[in-house]
Amino acid sequence: MGKVAAQIKVMPQNPEVDLDALQERLEASLPEGAKINGFERDDVAFGLVALLPTVVVPDEAGGTEAVEEAFSGVEGVESVEVGDVGRL
């Protein structure tokens, strides 16, 4: 079975959210079999910065769905959106 890498855009609830702490909470929320292969940050507007983790998951039914659900439930997360996806 192969693996899939996806860049996921995680928007914090507001500019006051501590991005380092949010990054740690995202890493802790990962479902089994998934791992984060680096983070980027994207200045959105008005001081709001999105986190862009690159997540590697097994290539199976559901793909990144479990990761999206896990990230959505993390404290301080407003929204989660999958961006680029590719096979490794």
C-alpha positions as CSV (number, residue, x, y, z in Angstrom):
1,M,0.0,0.0,0.0
2,G,1.3,3.5,-0.9
3,K,1.2,6.7,1.0
4,V,-0.4,10.1,0.2
5,A,0.9,13.5,1.1
6,A,-1.6,16.3,1.5
7,Q,-1.1,20.0,2.5
8,I,-3.9,21.0,4.8
9,K,-4.8,24.6,5.5
10,V,-5.8,25.1,9.2
11,M,-7.3,28.4,10.0
12,P,-7.1,29.5,13.7
13,Q,-10.2,31.0,15.3
14,N,-8.6,34.4,15.6
15,P,-5.2,36.2,15.4
16,E,-4.6,35.8,19.2
17,V,-4.3,31.9,18.9
18,D,-0.8,30.8,19.9
19,L,0.3,29.1,16.7
20,D,3.1,27.1,18.3
21,A,0.7,25.6,20.9
22,L,-1.9,25.0,18.1
23,Q,0.8,23.2,16.1
24,E,1.5,20.9,19.1
25,R,-2.2,20.2,19.5
26,L,-2.6,19.3,15.9
27,E,0.4,16.9,16.1
28,A,-1.1,15.3,19.2
29,S,-4.5,14.8,17.5
30,L,-3.3,12.8,14.5
31,P,-5.0,9.5,13.9
32,E,-3.0,6.3,13.9
33,G,-0.9,5.8,10.7
34,A,-0.7,9.6,9.9
35,K,2.3,11.8,10.5
36,I,3.1,15.4,9.9
37,N,6.0,16.0,7.5
38,G,6.6,19.7,8.3
39,F,4.6,22.9,8.8
40,E,4.5,26.2,6.8
41,R,2.7,29.4,7.8
42,D,0.7,31.6,5.5
43,D,-0.2,35.2,6.3
44,V,-3.9,35.5,5.4
45,A,-5.1,39.0,6.4
46,F,-5.3,41.4,9.4
47,G,-2.7,39.5,11.4
48,L,-4.4,36.1,10.9
49,V,-1.9,33.4,10.0
50,A,-2.9,29.9,8.7
51,L,-0.9,26.8,9.5
52,L,-0.1,24.5,6.5
53,P,0.9,21.1,7.8
54,T,1.9,18.5,5.2
55,V,0.4,15.3,6.4
56,V,1.4,11.8,5.2
57,V,-1.4,9.1,5.4
58,P,-1.7,5.6,4.0
59,D,-3.3,5.4,0.6
60,E,-6.6,3.8,1.5
61,A,-10.3,4.6,1.4
62,G,-11.1,7.8,3.2
63,G,-7.7,9.3,2.5
64,T,-7.3,12.5,4.6
65,E,-10.8,12.4,6.0
66,A,-9.7,11.1,9.5
67,V,-7.0,13.8,9.7
68,E,-9.5,16.5,8.7
69,E,-12.0,15.4,11.4
70,A,-9.2,15.2,14.0
71,F,-7.9,18.7,13.2
72,S,-11.4,20.1,13.2
73,G,-11.9,19.0,16.8
74,V,-8.7,20.7,18.0
75,E,-9.2,23.7,20.3
76,G,-8.5,27.0,18.5
77,V,-9.2,25.7,15.0
78,E,-11.8,27.6,12.9
79,S,-11.6,25.6,9.7
80,V,-9.7,22.9,7.9
81,E,-9.3,22.6,4.1
82,V,-7.3,20.1,2.0
83,G,-5.0,21.7,-0.6
84,D,-2.5,19.8,-2.7
85,V,-2.6,16.0,-2.6
86,G,-0.2,13.6,-4.2
87,R,1.1,10.1,-3.9
88,L,4.5,9.3,-2.6
